[in-house]
């Protein structure tokens, strides 16, 4: 099943796998604060469904993972993605989850809620906050 198969008008439960993966990603944001569009850019690696993205943000705020104020997101956790432990490299024929570019080396983030990726070498740095 495609991650966004439910469509934008369907109610999304907090137990949805996409929500769990989005929350796990937000728990690993490596910035003191980020503008909302940059956070949405990261969430879009999990889903492009606006209802699911909104649910992820609302649930993250409700659970104390983030604080939202005036379009600025402040992560509360200091659990960052560690490349040596949390990023898995696989060789193959992949399309980057963030930009769609074809890559032969895919980088996947191993989160408690599941694996997120593949990403190319520059997008993995962007998604993890290592590059602006």
Backbone as XML, in Angstrom:
<?xml version="1.0"?>
<chain id="A" units="angstrom">
  <residue number="1" name="UNK">
    <atom name="N" x="0.843" y="-1.194" z="0.000"/>
    <atom name="CA" x="0.000" y="0.000" z="0.000"/>
    <atom name="C" x="0.882" y="1.248" z="0.000"/>
  </residue>
  <residue number="2" name="UNK">
    <atom name="N" x="0.597" y="2.162" z="-0.860"/>
    <atom name="CA" x="1.328" y="3.409" z="-0.933"/>
    <atom name="C" x="1.085" y="4.213" z="0.338"/>
  </residue>
  <residue number="3" name="UNK">
    <atom name="N" x="2.105" y="4.916" z="0.800"/>
    <atom name="CA" x="1.994" y="5.694" z="2.044"/>
    <atom name="C" x="0.854" y="6.700" z="2.016"/>
  </residue>
  <residue number="4" name="UNK">
    <atom name="N" x="0.513" y="7.217" z="0.858"/>
    <atom name="CA" x="-0.499" y="8.269" z="0.779"/>
    <atom name="C" x="-1.784" y="7.805" z="0.115"/>
  </residue>
  <residue number="5" name="UNK">
    <atom name="N" x="-2.051" y="6.526" z="0.129"/>
    <atom name="CA" x="-3.200" y="5.969" z="-0.569"/>
    <atom name="C" x="-4.541" y="6.392" z="0.039"/>
  </residue>
  <residue number="6" name="UNK">
    <atom name="N" x="-4.576" y="6.763" z="1.310"/>
    <atom name="CA" x="-5.842" y="7.102" z="1.946"/>
    <atom name="C" x="-6.442" y="8.394" z="1.402"/>
  </residue>
  <residue number="7" name="UNK">
    <atom name="N" x="-5.635" y="9.278" z="0.843"/>
    <atom name="CA" x="-6.149" y="10.518" z="0.286"/>
    <atom name="C" x="-6.260" y="11.605" z="1.336"/>
  </residue>
  <residue number="8" name="UNK">
    <atom name="N" x="-6.312" y="12.851" z="0.916"/>
    <atom name="CA" x="-6.248" y="13.981" z="1.835"/>
    <atom name="C" x="-7.503" y="14.215" z="2.673"/>
  </residue>
  <residue number="9" name="UNK">
    <atom name="N" x="-8.633" y="13.633" z="2.324"/>
    <atom name="CA" x="-9.860" y="13.921" z="3.050"/>
    <atom name="C" x="-10.206" y="12.871" z="4.105"/>
  </residue>
  <residue number="10" name="UNK">
    <atom name="N" x="-9.389" y="11.861" z="4.250"/>
    <atom name="CA" x="-9.651" y="10.778" z="5.179"/>
    <atom name="C" x="-9.104" y="11.131" z="6.554"/>
  </residue>
  <residue number="11" name="UNK">
    <atom name="N" x="-9.873" y="10.861" z="7.598"/>
    <atom name="CA" x="-9.390" y="11.096" z="8.958"/>
    <atom name="C" x="-8.189" y="10.190" z="9.218"/>
  </residue>
  <residue number="12" name="UNK">
    <atom name="N" x="-7.216" y="10.707" z="9.968"/>
    <atom name="CA" x="-5.992" y="9.965" z="10.231"/>
    <atom name="C" x="-5.896" y="9.700" z="11.722"/>
  </residue>
  <residue number="13" name="UNK">
    <atom name="N" x="-5.697" y="8.454" z="12.051"/>
    <atom name="CA" x="-5.552" y="8.038" z="13.440"/>
    <atom name="C" x="-4.092" y="8.199" z="13.856"/>
  </residue>
  <residue number="14" name="UNK">
    <atom name="N" x="-3.867" y="8.547" z="15.109"/>
    <atom name="CA" x="-2.506" y="8.724" z="15.622"/>
    <atom name="C" x="-1.710" y="7.433" z="15.602"/>
  </residue>
  <residue number="15" name="UNK">
    <atom name="N" x="-2.384" y="6.283" z="15.457"/>
    <atom name="CA" x="-1.670" y="5.011" z="15.399"/>
    <atom name="C" x="-1.247" y="4.650" z="13.972"/>
  </residue>
  <residue number="16" name="UNK">
    <atom name="N" x="-1.589" y="5.483" z="12.996"/>
    <atom name="CA" x="-1.194" y="5.281" z="11.606"/>
    <atom name="C" x="0.336" y="5.157" z="11.531"/>
  </residue>
  <residue number="17" name="UNK">
    <atom name="N" x="0.833" y="4.225" z="10.743"/>
    <atom name="CA" x="2.276" y="4.014" z="10.612"/>
    <atom name="C" x="3.005" y="5.271" z="10.158"/>
  </residue>
  <residue number="18" name="UNK">
    <atom name="N" x="2.384" y="6.052" z="9.269"/>
    <atom name="CA" x="3.011" y="7.285" z="8.794"/>
    <atom name="C" x="3.146" y="8.291" z="9.924"/>
  </residue>
  <residue number="19" name="UNK">
    <atom name="N" x="2.157" y="8.337" z="10.801"/>
    <atom name="CA" x="2.219" y="9.245" z="11.946"/>
    <atom name="C" x="3.346" y="8.801" z="12.878"/>
  </residue>
  <residue number="20" name="UNK">
    <atom name="N" x="3.416" y="7.518" z="13.157"/>
    <atom name="CA" x="4.471" y="6.996" z="14.037"/>
    <atom name="C" x="5.858" y="7.294" z="13.476"/>
  </residue>
  <residue number="21" name="UNK">
    <atom name="N" x="6.027" y="7.109" z="12.175"/>
    <atom name="CA" x="7.312" y="7.373" z="11.540"/>
    <atom name="C" x="7.634" y="8.870" z="11.562"/>
  </residue>
  <residue number="22" name="UNK">
    <atom name="N" x="6.634" y="9.699" z="11.300"/>
    <atom name="CA" x="6.824" y="11.155" z="11.352"/>
    <atom name="C" x="7.193" y="11.629" z="12.748"/>
  </residue>
  <residue number="23" name="UNK">
    <atom name="N" x="6.540" y="11.071" z="13.759"/>
    <atom name="CA" x="6.862" y="11.442" z="15.141"/>
    <atom name="C" x="8.286" y="11.024" z="15.496"/>
  </residue>
  <residue number="24" name="UNK">
    <atom name="N" x="8.666" y="9.823" z="15.068"/>
    <atom name="CA" x="10.029" y="9.339" z="15.337"/>
    <atom name="C" x="11.060" y="10.253" z="14.668"/>
  </residue>
  <residue number="25" name="UNK">
    <atom name="N" x="10.746" y="10.731" z="13.466"/>
    <atom name="CA" x="11.651" y="11.652" z="12.784"/>
    <atom name="C" x="11.738" y="12.981" z="13.522"/>
  </residue>
  <residue number="26" name="UNK">
    <atom name="N" x="10.599" y="13.521" z="13.948"/>
    <atom name="CA" x="10.601" y="14.799" z="14.663"/>
    <atom name="C" x="11.337" y="14.701" z="16.002"/>
  </residue>
  <residue number="27" name="UNK">
    <atom name="N" x="11.327" y="13.529" z="16.608"/>
    <atom name="CA" x="12.068" y="13.325" z="17.856"/>
    <atom name="C" x="13.572" y="13.425" z="17.638"/>
  </residue>
  <residue number="28" name="UNK">
    <atom name="N" x="14.001" y="13.313" z="16.393"/>
    <atom name="CA" x="15.435" y="13.314" z="16.081"/>
    <atom name="C" x="15.907" y="14.597" z="15.404"/>
  </residue>
  <residue number="29" name="UNK">
    <atom name="N" x="15.071" y="15.645" z="15.347"/>
    <atom name="CA" x="15.492" y="16.904" z="14.726"/>
    <atom name="C" x="16.693" y="17.473" z="15.478"/>
  </residue>
  <residue number="30" name="UNK">
    <atom name="N" x="17.664" y="17.961" z="14.721"/>
    <atom name="CA" x="18.934" y="18.370" z="15.309"/>
    <atom name="C" x="19.101" y="19.891" z="15.378"/>
  </residue>
  <residue number="31" name="UNK">
    <atom name="N" x="18.040" y="20.619" z="15.561"/>
    <atom name="CA" x="18.110" y="22.079" z="15.603"/>
    <atom name="C" x="17.433" y="22.596" z="16.868"/>
  </residue>
  <residue number="32" name="UNK">
    <atom name="N" x="17.872" y="23.763" z="17.313"/>
    <atom name="CA" x="17.190" y="24.419" z="18.429"/>
    <atom name="C" x="15.795" y="24.845" z="18.001"/>
  </residue>
  <residue number="33" name="UNK">
    <atom name="N" x="15.693" y="25.341" z="16.767"/>
    <atom name="CA" x="14.401" y="25.723" z="16.207"/>
    <atom name="C" x="14.496" y="25.671" z="14.687"/>
  </residue>
  <residue number="34" name="UNK">
    <atom name="N" x="13.343" y="25.472" z="14.076"/>
    <atom name="CA" x="13.243" y="25.414" z="12.614"/>
    <atom name="C" x="11.954" y="26.101" z="12.184"/>
  </residue>
  <residue number="35" name="UNK">
    <atom name="N" x="11.989" y="26.791" z="11.043"/>
    <atom name="CA" x="10.740" y="27.328" z="10.496"/>
    <atom name="C" x="9.824" y="26.172" z="10.079"/>
  </residue>
  <residue number="36" name="UNK">
    <atom name="N" x="8.542" y="26.363" z="10.210"/>
    <atom name="CA" x="7.570" y="25.338" z="9.861"/>
    <atom name="C" x="7.792" y="24.743" z="8.471"/>
  </residue>
  <residue number="37" name="UNK">
    <atom name="N" x="8.064" y="25.551" z="7.425"/>
    <atom name="CA" x="8.273" y="24.948" z="6.093"/>
    <atom name="C" x="9.429" y="23.936" z="6.061"/>
  </residue>
  <residue number="38" name="UNK">
    <atom name="N" x="10.488" y="24.148" z="6.836"/>
    <atom name="CA" x="11.598" y="23.194" z="6.867"/>
    <atom name="C" x="11.191" y="21.901" z="7.570"/>
  </residue>
  <residue number="39" name="UNK">
    <atom name="N" x="10.354" y="22.017" z="8.586"/>
    <atom name="CA" x="9.859" y="20.823" z="9.269"/>
    <atom name="C" x="8.925" y="20.051" z="8.344"/>
  </residue>
  <residue number="40" name="UNK">
    <atom name="N" x="8.069" y="20.767" z="7.633"/>
    <atom name="CA" x="7.163" y="20.122" z="6.676"/>
    <atom name="C" x="7.971" y="19.428" z="5.582"/>
  </residue>
  <residue number="41" name="UNK">
    <atom name="N" x="9.077" y="20.032" z="5.139"/>
    <atom name="CA" x="9.947" y="19.404" z="4.145"/>
    <atom name="C" x="10.428" y="18.042" z="4.645"/>
  </residue>
  <residue number="42" name="UNK">
    <atom name="N" x="10.766" y="17.948" z="5.903"/>
    <atom name="CA" x="11.205" y="16.673" z="6.470"/>
    <atom name="C" x="10.036" y="15.688" z="6.599"/>
  </residue>
  <residue number="43" name="UNK">
    <atom name="N" x="8.886" y="16.197" z="7.038"/>
    <atom name="CA" x="7.701" y="15.343" z="7.168"/>
    <atom name="C" x="7.303" y="14.773" z="5.808"/>
  </residue>
  <residue number="44" name="UNK">
    <atom name="N" x="7.505" y="15.541" z="4.748"/>
    <atom name="CA" x="7.144" y="15.074" z="3.408"/>
    <atom name="C" x="7.994" y="13.895" z="2.951"/>
  </residue>
  <residue number="45" name="UNK">
    <atom name="N" x="9.040" y="13.552" z="3.675"/>
    <atom name="CA" x="9.774" y="12.321" z="3.372"/>
    <atom name="C" x="8.990" y="11.108" z="3.867"/>
  </residue>
  <residue number="46" name="UNK">
    <atom name="N" x="8.027" y="11.352" z="4.763"/>
    <atom name="CA" x="7.154" y="10.296" z="5.279"/>
    <atom name="C" x="5.838" y="10.273" z="4.509"/>
  </residue>
  <residue number="47" name="UNK">
    <atom name="N" x="5.264" y="11.454" z="4.266"/>
    <atom name="CA" x="3.970" y="11.556" z="3.601"/>
    <atom name="C" x="3.816" y="12.922" z="2.953"/>
  </residue>
  <residue number="48" name="UNK">
    <atom name="N" x="3.117" y="12.944" z="1.825"/>
    <atom name="CA" x="2.773" y="14.218" z="1.199"/>
    <atom name="C" x="1.302" y="14.551" z="1.436"/>
  </residue>
  <residue number="49" name="UNK">
    <atom name="N" x="0.613" y="13.700" z="2.157"/>
    <atom name="CA" x="-0.797" y="13.931" z="2.487"/>
    <atom name="C" x="-0.873" y="15.022" z="3.559"/>
  </residue>
  <residue number="50" name="UNK">
    <atom name="N" x="-1.483" y="16.163" z="3.242"/>
    <atom name="CA" x="-1.523" y="17.273" z="4.201"/>
    <atom name="C" x="-2.252" y="16.924" z="5.505"/>
  </residue>
  <residue number="51" name="UNK">
    <atom name="N" x="-3.247" y="16.053" z="5.434"/>
    <atom name="CA" x="-3.972" y="15.653" z="6.646"/>
    <atom name="C" x="-3.052" y="14.859" z="7.572"/>
  </residue>
  <residue number="52" name="UNK">
    <atom name="N" x="-2.268" y="13.980" z="7.007"/>
    <atom name="CA" x="-1.331" y="13.184" z="7.810"/>
    <atom name="C" x="-0.234" y="14.091" z="8.377"/>
  </residue>
  <residue number="53" name="UNK">
    <atom name="N" x="0.287" y="14.999" z="7.560"/>
    <atom name="CA" x="1.325" y="15.926" z="8.025"/>
    <atom name="C" x="0.804" y="16.765" z="9.193"/>
  </residue>
  <residue number="54" name="UNK">
    <atom name="N" x="-0.417" y="17.244" z="9.083"/>
    <atom name="CA" x="-1.030" y="18.037" z="10.154"/>
    <atom name="C" x="-1.194" y="17.190" z="11.411"/>
  </residue>
  <residue number="55" name="UNK">
    <atom name="N" x="-1.609" y="15.933" z="11.226"/>
    <atom name="CA" x="-1.767" y="15.022" z="12.365"/>
    <atom name="C" x="-0.424" y="14.782" z="13.044"/>
  </residue>
  <residue number="56" name="UNK">
    <atom name="N" x="0.638" y="14.615" z="12.250"/>
    <atom name="CA" x="1.975" y="14.419" z="12.811"/>
    <atom name="C" x="2.366" y="15.626" z="13.657"/>
  </residue>
  <residue number="57" name="UNK">
    <atom name="N" x="2.175" y="16.825" z="13.129"/>
    <atom name="CA" x="2.533" y="18.043" z="13.872"/>
    <atom name="C" x="1.685" y="18.191" z="15.136"/>
  </residue>
  <residue number="58" name="UNK">
    <atom name="N" x="0.377" y="17.965" z="15.012"/>
    <atom name="CA" x="-0.511" y="18.094" z="16.173"/>
    <atom name="C" x="-0.166" y="17.075" z="17.249"/>
  </residue>
  <residue number="59" name="UNK">
    <atom name="N" x="0.063" y="15.847" z="16.831"/>
    <atom name="CA" x="0.387" y="14.775" z="17.776"/>
    <atom name="C" x="1.754" y="15.014" z="18.422"/>
  </residue>
  <residue number="60" name="UNK">
    <atom name="N" x="2.704" y="15.520" z="17.651"/>
    <atom name="CA" x="4.036" y="15.825" z="18.194"/>
    <atom name="C" x="3.947" y="16.908" z="19.265"/>
  </residue>
  <residue number="61" name="UNK">
    <atom name="N" x="3.112" y="17.899" z="19.021"/>
    <atom name="CA" x="2.928" y="18.961" z="20.014"/>
    <atom name="C" x="2.218" y="18.407" z="21.254"/>
  </residue>
  <residue number="62" name="UNK">
    <atom name="N" x="1.180" y="17.621" z="21.043"/>
    <atom name="CA" x="0.419" y="17.026" z="22.135"/>
    <atom name="C" x="1.307" y="16.151" z="23.024"/>
  </residue>
  <residue number="63" name="UNK">
    <atom name="N" x="2.218" y="15.408" z="22.403"/>
    <atom name="CA" x="3.109" y="14.502" z="23.155"/>
    <atom name="C" x="4.348" y="15.186" z="23.721"/>
  </residue>
  <residue number="64" name="UNK">
    <atom name="N" x="4.500" y="16.493" z="23.451"/>
    <atom name="CA" x="5.654" y="17.214" z="23.984"/>
    <atom name="C" x="6.940" y="16.985" z="23.205"/>
  </residue>
  <residue number="65" name="UNK">
    <atom name="N" x="6.839" y="16.510" z="21.982"/>
    <atom name="CA" x="8.014" y="16.286" z="21.138"/>
    <atom name="C" x="8.518" y="17.614" z="20.588"/>
  </residue>
  <residue number="66" name="UNK">
    <atom name="N" x="7.567" y="18.503" z="20.267"/>
    <atom name="CA" x="7.894" y="19.830" z="19.737"/>
    <atom name="C" x="7.040" y="20.876" z="20.438"/>
  </residue>
  <residue number="67" name="UNK">
    <atom name="N" x="7.470" y="22.132" z="20.295"/>
    <atom name="CA" x="6.650" y="23.293" z="20.641"/>
    <atom name="C" x="6.486" y="24.090" z="19.354"/>
  </residue>
  <residue number="68" name="UNK">
    <atom name="N" x="5.288" y="24.641" z="19.147"/>
    <atom name="CA" x="5.013" y="25.468" z="17.968"/>
    <atom name="C" x="4.624" y="26.861" z="18.432"/>
  </residue>
  <residue number="69" name="UNK">
    <atom name="N" x="5.218" y="27.861" z="17.772"/>
    <atom name="CA" x="4.832" y="29.232" z="18.061"/>
    <atom name="C" x="5.217" y="30.122" z="16.887"/>
  </residue>
  <residue number="70" name="UNK">
    <atom name="N" x="4.253" y="30.832" z="16.343"/>
    <atom name="CA" x="4.473" y="31.779" z="15.249"/>
    <atom name="C" x="5.256" y="31.186" z="14.086"/>
  </residue>
  <residue number="71" name="UNK">
    <atom name="N" x="4.915" y="29.975" z="13.687"/>
    <atom name="CA" x="5.558" y="29.356" z="12.537"/>
    <atom name="C" x="6.954" y="28.810" z="12.803"/>
  </residue>
  <residue number="72" name="UNK">
    <atom name="N" x="7.339" y="28.756" z="14.069"/>
    <atom name="CA" x="8.648" y="28.213" z="14.460"/>
    <atom name="C" x="8.423" y="26.940" z="15.270"/>
  </residue>
  <residue number="73" name="UNK">
    <atom name="N" x="9.175" y="25.907" z="14.934"/>
    <atom name="CA" x="9.098" y="24.626" z="15.632"/>
    <atom name="C" x="10.352" y="24.475" z="16.487"/>
  </residue>
  <residue number="74" name="UNK">
    <atom name="N" x="10.154" y="24.138" z="17.756"/>
    <atom name="CA" x="11.275" y="23.902" z="18.668"/>
    <atom name="C" x="11.212" y="22.453" z="19.165"/>
  </residue>
  <residue number="75" name="UNK">
    <atom name="N" x="12.138" y="21.619" z="18.686"/>
    <atom name="CA" x="12.182" y="20.234" z="19.167"/>
    <atom name="C" x="12.556" y="20.197" z="20.644"/>
  </residue>
  <residue number="76" name="UNK">
    <atom name="N" x="11.946" y="19.297" z="21.386"/>
    <atom name="CA" x="12.217" y="19.178" z="22.819"/>
    <atom name="C" x="13.235" y="18.077" z="23.121"/>
  </residue>
  <residue number="77" name="UNK">
    <atom name="N" x="13.410" y="17.149" z="22.199"/>
    <atom name="CA" x="14.311" y="16.020" z="22.406"/>
    <atom name="C" x="15.719" y="16.383" z="21.955"/>
  </residue>
  <residue number="78" name="UNK">
    <atom name="N" x="16.673" y="15.750" z="22.533"/>
    <atom name="CA" x="18.061" y="15.918" z="22.106"/>
    <atom name="C" x="18.638" y="14.578" z="21.662"/>
  </residue>
  <residue number="79" name="UNK">
    <atom name="N" x="17.778" y="13.732" z="21.095"/>
    <atom name="CA" x="18.197" y="12.452" z="20.531"/>
    <atom name="C" x="18.413" y="12.655" z="19.044"/>
  </residue>
  <residue number="80" name="UNK">
    <atom name="N" x="19.643" y="12.770" z="18.633"/>
    <atom name="CA" x="19.929" y="13.032" z="17.236"/>
    <atom name="C" x="20.221" y="11.745" z="16.487"/>
  </residue>
  <residue number="81" name="UNK">
    <atom name="N" x="20.087" y="11.809" z="15.169"/>
    <atom name="CA" x="20.463" y="10.683" z="14.324"/>
    <atom name="C" x="21.993" y="10.590" z="14.334"/>
  </residue>
  <residue number="82" name="UNK">
    <atom name="N" x="22.497" y="9.431" z="14.707"/>
    <atom name="CA" x="23.943" y="9.180" z="14.690"/>
    <atom name="C" x="24.242" y="8.372" z="13.433"/>
  </residue>
  <residue number="83" name="UNK">
    <atom name="N" x="25.042" y="8.956" z="12.548"/>
    <atom name="CA" x="25.309" y="8.309" z="11.267"/>
    <atom name="C" x="25.903" y="6.918" z="11.440"/>
  </residue>
  <residue number="84" name="UNK">
    <atom name="N" x="26.794" y="6.749" z="12.389"/>
    <atom name="CA" x="27.470" y="5.464" z="12.570"/>
    <atom name="C" x="26.496" y="4.375" z="13.017"/>
  </residue>
  <residue number="85" name="UNK">
    <atom name="N" x="25.436" y="4.744" z="13.742"/>
    <atom name="CA" x="24.507" y="3.759" z="14.288"/>
    <atom name="C" x="23.129" y="3.772" z="13.643"/>
  </residue>
  <residue number="86" name="UNK">
    <atom name="N" x="22.646" y="4.944" z="13.281"/>
    <atom name="CA" x="21.251" y="5.093" z="12.874"/>
    <atom name="C" x="21.023" y="5.189" z="11.369"/>
  </residue>
  <residue number="87" name="UNK">
    <atom name="N" x="22.088" y="5.302" z="10.580"/>
    <atom name="CA" x="21.940" y="5.402" z="9.126"/>
    <atom name="C" x="22.508" y="4.137" z="8.496"/>
  </residue>
  <residue number="88" name="UNK">
    <atom name="N" x="21.673" y="3.486" z="7.713"/>
    <atom name="CA" x="22.035" y="2.245" z="7.037"/>
    <atom name="C" x="22.259" y="2.569" z="5.565"/>
  </residue>
  <residue number="89" name="UNK">
    <atom name="N" x="23.329" y="2.053" z="5.004"/>
    <atom name="CA" x="23.645" y="2.257" z="3.592"/>
    <atom name="C" x="23.355" y="0.970" z="2.834"/>
  </residue>
  <residue number="90" name="UNK">
    <atom name="N" x="22.646" y="1.108" z="1.718"/>
    <atom name="CA" x="22.346" y="-0.045" z="0.871"/>
    <atom name="C" x="22.669" y="0.309" z="-0.571"/>
  </residue>
  <residue number="91" name="UNK">
    <atom name="N" x="23.232" y="-0.647" z="-1.283"/>
    <atom name="CA" x="23.513" y="-0.468" z="-2.708"/>
    <atom name="C" x="22.329" y="-1.016" z="-3.499"/>
  </residue>
  <residue number="92" name="UNK">
    <atom name="N" x="21.993" y="-0.326" z="-4.578"/>
    <atom name="CA" x="20.887" y="-0.773" z="-5.409"/>
    <atom name="C" x="20.435" y="0.326" z="-6.348"/>
  </residue>
  <residue number="93" name="UNK">
    <atom name="N" x="19.229" y="0.207" z="-6.838"/>
    <atom name="CA" x="18.643" y="1.188" z="-7.737"/>
    <atom name="C" x="17.485" y="1.849" z="-6.990"/>
  </residue>
  <residue number="94" name="UNK">
    <atom name="N" x="17.718" y="3.051" z="-6.462"/>
    <atom name="CA" x="16.745" y="3.728" z="-5.612"/>
    <atom name="C" x="16.374" y="5.088" z="-6.186"/>
  </residue>
  <residue number="95" name="UNK">
    <atom name="N" x="15.232" y="5.604" z="-5.735"/>
    <atom name="CA" x="14.844" y="6.994" z="-5.955"/>
    <atom name="C" x="14.815" y="7.659" z="-4.595"/>
  </residue>
  <residue number="96" name="UNK">
    <atom name="N" x="15.484" y="8.792" z="-4.475"/>
    <atom name="CA" x="15.547" y="9.503" z="-3.197"/>
    <atom name="C" x="14.130" y="9.864" z="-2.735"/>
  </residue>
  <residue number="97" name="UNK">
    <atom name="N" x="13.824" y="9.555" z="-1.499"/>
    <atom name="CA" x="12.505" y="9.809" z="-0.911"/>
    <atom name="C" x="12.212" y="11.306" z="-0.820"/>
  </residue>
  <residue number="98" name="UNK">
    <atom name="N" x="13.265" y="12.135" z="-0.765"/>
    <atom name="CA" x="13.058" y="13.566" z="-0.611"/>
    <atom name="C" x="12.980" y="14.300" z="-1.947"/>
  </residue>
  <residue number="99" name="UNK">
    <atom name="N" x="13.937" y="14.014" z="-2.857"/>
    <atom name="CA" x="13.994" y="14.797" z="-4.098"/>
    <atom name="C" x="13.653" y="14.006" z="-5.354"/>
  </residue>
  <residue number="100" name="UNK">
    <atom name="N" x="13.574" y="12.678" z="-5.242"/>
    <atom name="CA" x="13.199" y="11.850" z="-6.380"/>
    <atom name="C" x="14.334" y="11.470" z="-7.315"/>
  </residue>
  <residue number="101" name="UNK">
    <atom name="N" x="15.538" y="11.961" z="-7.064"/>
    <atom name="CA" x="16.689" y="11.643" z="-7.905"/>
    <atom name="C" x="17.053" y="10.167" z="-7.794"/>
  </residue>
  <residue number="102" name="UNK">
    <atom name="N" x="17.443" y="9.566" z="-8.901"/>
    <atom name="CA" x="17.898" y="8.188" z="-8.878"/>
    <atom name="C" x="19.276" y="8.099" z="-8.225"/>
  </residue>
  <residue number="103" name="UNK">
    <atom name="N" x="19.434" y="7.148" z="-7.323"/>
    <atom name="CA" x="20.712" y="6.958" z="-6.635"/>
    <atom name="C" x="21.045" y="5.468" z="-6.592"/>
  </residue>
  <residue number="104" name="UNK">
    <atom name="N" x="22.346" y="5.174" z="-6.620"/>
    <atom name="CA" x="22.772" y="3.779" z="-6.540"/>
    <atom name="C" x="23.131" y="3.401" z="-5.107"/>
  </residue>
  <residue number="105" name="UNK">
    <atom name="N" x="23.410" y="4.402" z="-4.278"/>
    <atom name="CA" x="23.631" y="4.165" z="-2.853"/>
    <atom name="C" x="22.504" y="4.859" z="-2.096"/>
  </residue>
  <residue number="106" name="UNK">
    <atom name="N" x="21.701" y="4.069" z="-1.411"/>
    <atom name="CA" x="20.581" y="4.615" z="-0.640"/>
    <atom name="C" x="20.938" y="4.673" z="0.828"/>
  </residue>
  <residue number="107" name="UNK">
    <atom name="N" x="20.601" y="5.791" z="1.454"/>
    <atom name="CA" x="20.813" y="5.973" z="2.889"/>
    <atom name="C" x="19.451" y="5.924" z="3.565"/>
  </residue>
  <residue number="108" name="UNK">
    <atom name="N" x="19.330" y="5.071" z="4.573"/>
    <atom name="CA" x="18.080" y="4.874" z="5.289"/>
    <atom name="C" x="18.296" y="5.215" z="6.752"/>
  </residue>
  <residue number="109" name="UNK">
    <atom name="N" x="17.333" y="5.923" z="7.359"/>
    <atom name="CA" x="17.401" y="6.231" z="8.781"/>
    <atom name="C" x="16.643" y="5.140" z="9.521"/>
  </residue>
  <residue number="110" name="UNK">
    <atom name="N" x="17.312" y="4.501" z="10.446"/>
    <atom name="CA" x="16.720" y="3.430" z="11.251"/>
    <atom name="C" x="16.113" y="4.065" z="12.506"/>
  </residue>
  <residue number="111" name="UNK">
    <atom name="N" x="14.784" y="4.211" z="12.505"/>
    <atom name="CA" x="14.067" y="4.810" z="13.626"/>
    <atom name="C" x="13.302" y="3.723" z="14.368"/>
  </residue>
  <residue number="112" name="UNK">
    <atom name="N" x="12.922" y="3.975" z="15.606"/>
    <atom name="CA" x="12.157" y="3.002" z="16.381"/>
    <atom name="C" x="10.877" y="2.593" z="15.662"/>
  </residue>
  <residue number="113" name="UNK">
    <atom name="N" x="10.258" y="3.529" z="14.943"/>
    <atom name="CA" x="8.994" y="3.261" z="14.260"/>
    <atom name="C" x="9.178" y="2.600" z="12.900"/>
  </residue>
  <residue number="114" name="UNK">
    <atom name="N" x="10.416" y="2.465" z="12.443"/>
    <atom name="CA" x="10.673" y="1.851" z="11.150"/>
    <atom name="C" x="11.812" y="2.523" z="10.427"/>
  </residue>
  <residue number="115" name="UNK">
    <atom name="N" x="12.016" y="2.100" z="9.213"/>
    <atom name="CA" x="13.099" y="2.618" z="8.382"/>
    <atom name="C" x="12.550" y="3.703" z="7.464"/>
  </residue>
  <residue number="116" name="UNK">
    <atom name="N" x="13.284" y="4.818" z="7.352"/>
    <atom name="CA" x="12.872" y="5.933" z="6.501"/>
    <atom name="C" x="13.920" y="6.134" z="5.420"/>
  </residue>
  <residue number="117" name="UNK">
    <atom name="N" x="13.494" y="6.157" z="4.183"/>
    <atom name="CA" x="14.417" y="6.346" z="3.085"/>
    <atom name="C" x="13.895" y="5.614" z="1.876"/>
  </residue>
  <residue number="118" name="UNK">
    <atom name="N" x="14.667" y="5.512" z="0.865"/>
    <atom name="CA" x="16.080" y="5.876" z="0.747"/>
    <atom name="C" x="16.270" y="7.367" z="0.460"/>
  </residue>
  <residue number="119" name="UNK">
    <atom name="N" x="17.465" y="7.838" z="0.786"/>
    <atom name="CA" x="17.870" y="9.201" z="0.494"/>
    <atom name="C" x="19.207" y="9.158" z="-0.214"/>
  </residue>
  <residue number="120" name="UNK">
    <atom name="N" x="19.467" y="10.184" z="-1.023"/>
    <atom name="CA" x="20.785" y="10.355" z="-1.620"/>
    <atom name="C" x="21.721" y="10.973" z="-0.584"/>
  </residue>
  <residue number="121" name="UNK">
    <atom name="N" x="22.983" y="11.118" z="-0.941"/>
    <atom name="CA" x="23.984" y="11.590" z="0.021"/>
    <atom name="C" x="23.731" y="13.015" z="0.513"/>
  </residue>
  <residue number="122" name="UNK">
    <atom name="N" x="23.256" y="13.906" z="-0.341"/>
    <atom name="CA" x="23.007" y="15.273" z="0.134"/>
    <atom name="C" x="21.671" y="15.370" z="0.866"/>
  </residue>
  <residue number="123" name="UNK">
    <atom name="N" x="20.662" y="14.623" z="0.436"/>
    <atom name="CA" x="19.358" y="14.686" z="1.107"/>
    <atom name="C" x="19.394" y="14.056" z="2.495"/>
  </residue>
  <residue number="124" name="UNK">
    <atom name="N" x="20.205" y="13.026" z="2.711"/>
    <atom name="CA" x="20.291" y="12.448" z="4.053"/>
    <atom name="C" x="20.853" y="13.482" z="5.021"/>
  </residue>
  <residue number="125" name="UNK">
    <atom name="N" x="21.785" y="14.298" z="4.546"/>
    <atom name="CA" x="22.340" y="15.355" z="5.412"/>
    <atom name="C" x="21.287" y="16.425" z="5.692"/>
  </residue>
  <residue number="126" name="UNK">
    <atom name="N" x="20.478" y="16.738" z="4.700"/>
    <atom name="CA" x="19.421" y="17.741" z="4.881"/>
    <atom name="C" x="18.353" y="17.247" z="5.851"/>
  </residue>
  <residue number="127" name="UNK">
    <atom name="N" x="17.906" y="16.015" z="5.656"/>
    <atom name="CA" x="16.832" y="15.460" z="6.496"/>
    <atom name="C" x="17.296" y="15.321" z="7.959"/>
  </residue>
  <residue number="128" name="UNK">
    <atom name="N" x="18.557" y="14.974" z="8.155"/>
    <atom name="CA" x="19.058" y="14.790" z="9.528"/>
    <atom name="C" x="19.532" y="16.095" z="10.151"/>
  </residue>
  <residue number="129" name="UNK">
    <atom name="N" x="19.574" y="17.177" z="9.373"/>
    <atom name="CA" x="19.973" y="18.464" z="9.936"/>
    <atom name="C" x="21.459" y="18.729" z="9.890"/>
  </residue>
  <residue number="130" name="UNK">
    <atom name="N" x="22.204" y="17.927" z="9.148"/>
    <atom name="CA" x="23.645" y="18.127" z="9.049"/>
    <atom name="C" x="24.001" y="19.186" z="8.018"/>
  </residue>
  <residue number="131" name="UNK">
    <atom name="N" x="23.011" y="19.575" z="7.201"/>
    <atom name="CA" x="23.238" y="20.541" z="6.138"/>
    <atom name="C" x="21.964" y="21.372" z="5.972"/>
  </residue>
  <residue number="132" name="UNK">
    <atom name="N" x="22.127" y="22.666" z="5.798"/>
    <atom name="CA" x="20.966" y="23.553" z="5.620"/>
    <atom name="C" x="20.572" y="23.663" z="4.186"/>
  </residue>
</chain>
